[in-house]
Each structure stands twice: as C-alpha cells, then as structure tokens.
Amino acid sequence: MTLADASALTGLSWDTVKDIVKQQLQHDYGRPRLKALKYLAVDEIYVGRAKKFYTLVLDLESGQIVWVGHGRGQAALGKFWRRLRLSKARIQAVAMDMSGAYWAAVLEHLPGAAVVFDRFHIIKLMNEKLDELRRAMVREATGMMAQTIKGTRYLLLTRAANLEKDKLPQLADALKLNEPLSKAYYLKEELGLLWEQPTRTAMEDFLRQWCQRAMDTGIAVLRQMAKTLLLHASGILNWWEHRLNSGKMEGVNNKIKTLTRRAYGYRDEAFFILKLLSLHHAKIILVG
C-alpha cells in the first residue's frame, strides 16, 4: 500500500503513517546482514534531477539490496567496505558493467574476489557502437543507399534469431549496399557466441580472434570496441568460473522505477533508502 492508502484506511495523518512505517523499516532492514554474502552485483541508478545517482550493491543469491550509497563511483561505496570487512564475509565474485571506478574499488577492497563483467552490458555497448556507425552512415549516405539505411535501427540491434521473417529482406538490402555496416552487424551477431564456448581457453581464443577481426576492419567504432574488450578481458573471461549476470539487478532497477513513480518521488532520503533495502520483500497489494 502507498502511504496515502494507509492514511485513508486508518484515519491517521500521512506524516504519522510515514513515521510508523519508517520506524518499522529501520528495525527490519536498517542494517542488512552481510556475513553470508558470496556473490554481489554493483550498479548505479538514476532517480531524477534532484537526487541524481545512487550506487546499489545487490546480493545475487537472495536478490536483496544490501547497500545504497548516494552518488556513484568509489566514494559511494566507502562505508560499505568497512561494514563488509567487519562482517568477515567471503566474497567470491562481483558482477558489474565495465565501469573503471567500480572495478578499481573491488580490486582494492576485495583482492581475492573475481570481477565478472556482465554479458548484458557488453552486448549493450556493442549495440551502441553499431548504432553510432549507422547514424554516421545515414548522415553521409545519398540516393538509394540513404533510403535503405534509414529506418533500420530496430533491424540492426535485434538479434537475427529474434527478428520477424518479413523484416529479413529489408535488413539484407541495407547490409548489401553498405559494407562497413555489414561488417559491424555480423561481428555484433558473432560476439553473442562468446559465452557459448565449451572451455575457458576456447572462450579466450574466440575473444582475441574476434577483436583481431574487428581491428582489421579499420572501422573506428569497431577498433574502439576491440580495445575495450581486450582491456577488460580478465573480467569477461571470469564468467566461465562464475556465471553471474545482472538479470536480478535489472529487475531491481525496474522495481525502483515503479516505486518512485507511484510515490511521485521521495523527499526524505533516509526513508527512500530504507524502502530500497526492503524492496526484495515489497509487493503491490490491492486494498478496498
């Protein structure tokens, strides 16, 4: 229930209901237990122009948010590392995007834990590079080529296996008339096979061969992508031992968006953080 619903149901003022709920949330979720943690995910969320960014740490086994820090980067995790150290938790792996700040923080404070760069964010970055190339082609194209490239964003960014059959001829025409776009598209499709290799050695060989082919194209955005993947190769390959992904974190982000939208934002930051810490138990209940 929203606070307004509870207020209407009980006859209490909105502020009184909020104080009661806040006190109970503090009692139940104010200091999450960290000792049993093994697998973590770290990410940031944007909650609006006023508060901007928060950094979240998620327990990937239970789906519970165990830390919320205002801001992003290493500073937002400062107090978390002290609490984690005092809890004597044995963290085995941490999933994240390819953020240099979070990577450096984990390497410093959890030297024995493996960093796993999330597959979703890697494919998302590749799609962004492909879309960047497509936009450049649209700006430069003229005549028939311009007509075939325009309106292909959805076709290029959707995996071929998920594309409707009636859309395939349009995609084929765009790729046939534009060699750079064709090379980037097929490399994007091939990159998805990285996580299907039978061994870690095969995965490493596949990654390095893919990066070499991307470099050989001479296309700037593909060369940038190859350099990024090689720089983060250790965290990408750690997926073989610790098959972590950000699926739970993405689900939590969607719940947070719903939470803030239903409440029209939160003025009390401490109350907002407590709501996030309790989010894994939160359910929408219809009343009346």
Secondary structure, 3 states (H helix, E strand, C coil): CCHHHHHHHHCCCHHHHHHHHHHHHHHHHCCCCCCCCCEEEEEEEECCCCCCEEEEEEECCCCCEEEEEECCCHHHHHHHHHHHHHHCCCCCEEEECCCHHHHHHHHHHCCCCEEEECHHHHHHHHHHHHHHHHHHHHHHCCHHHHHHHCCCHHHHHCCHHHCCHHHHHHHHHHHHHCHHHHHHHHHHHHHHHHHHCCCHHHHHHHHHHHHHHHHHCCCHHHHHHHHHHHHCHHHHHHHHCCCCCCHHHHHHHHHHHHHHHHHCCCCCHHHHHHHHHCHHHCCCCCCC
